[in-house]
Amino acid sequence: MEITARLKALLREREWTVARLAKESGLPESTIRSLMSRNAEPTLKTLEAICAGMRITPEQFFNNTSDIGLREEERRLLFQWACLRESDKELVYALIESLSEKG
């Protein structure tokens, strides 16, 4: 699997920009742009930072079928969930609990 192609696919799926990935991963934007434009192989340290920024494991990065049979709407929801800050996740939990009580 080409790492650059997978990275571009993940960015598209999450609707993230290179700037967002740089912010979340702590890497310079120039590093990510250089990696993507040259189709270069990242160092292990860079790949770990990218995965941490995307809140996925390296296994999930390389395993394009890690959604274990999820429907499209469930997969999209999980990708969006991974993009949230912890404080936002707490708000979502509270909303879900509130909606569940009404149901």
N, C-alpha and C positions, 0 to 999 in steps of 0.2 A: 504494500500500500504506500502510495506517495503521501508523505506527511503533509506537504503543503496543500495538496488537494483536500485532505481530510480537514485541515485547519480552516480552509476556505469554506468547506461545507458546514462545519460547525458554526462559523460566524454567520453564514446565511441563515441557518436554522434558528439561531438565537436572535437574529436581526441585530447583531452587534457590529460595531465598526472596529477598525484597528485601534482607534483611540480608546474605545471602551475596553478592549482586551488589554491594552497597555496599562490602563489605570487599574484594572482588576488584578493583573498579574504582577504589577510592579516592574515590568520591563519597559525600557525605552521604546517609544513608538517606532523609532528608526530601526531598532533591532527586528521588530516584527515585520515591518515593511520590507526590510532587506531580505529577511528569511523568505517571505512570500514572493518577492520579485525575482529572486535568483533560484527559486526552487531548491534551496539549500537544506541540508539536514541540520536540525538544531542540535545543540549540545544537550546532554541529559539534564543539566541544570536549567536550561531554557525551556525544555519540554516540560519539566516538572513545574516550573513557574506558570507556564501556559495552562496546564491542567489544574493547578491550584486556583488560578484566576477564574477558570471556567467551572470550578467546583466539581470536577470529575477526576476519576483515577486515570492513570496512564492506560490501564486495561480498557476503560470505557472509551478513551481517545482512539485506540487502535481497533476496538471491536465495534464495527459499524452496526452490528445487529444486537446491541446490548439492551434493546427495548423489550426483550422477552415476550413478544407477541402482543404488545400494547396496541390499542387502536390509535389512529392518527391523533384524535383529540386528546387522548391520554399522554401520548408522547410529547405533543406540543405543550401541554400543561406542565409536565415534568421539566422540560427545557426552560420554560418561563420561571418555574419554581427555583431552579438552580441559579437563576440570574438575580434573585431577590436578596436583599440584605437581611440579616437575622431579625432586625427590628420589624421589617416588612412581613417576614414570615409569621411573626407573632400576631400581627394584625390579621393576616389571612386565616390563621388558626381560629382567632376569636370570631371572625365573620362566619366561618364554616360551622363552628359550634352554635352560634346564634341561629343560623339557618336550619341546622339539624333539629334544634329545639322546636322550631315552628312547624316542622314537617310532621 
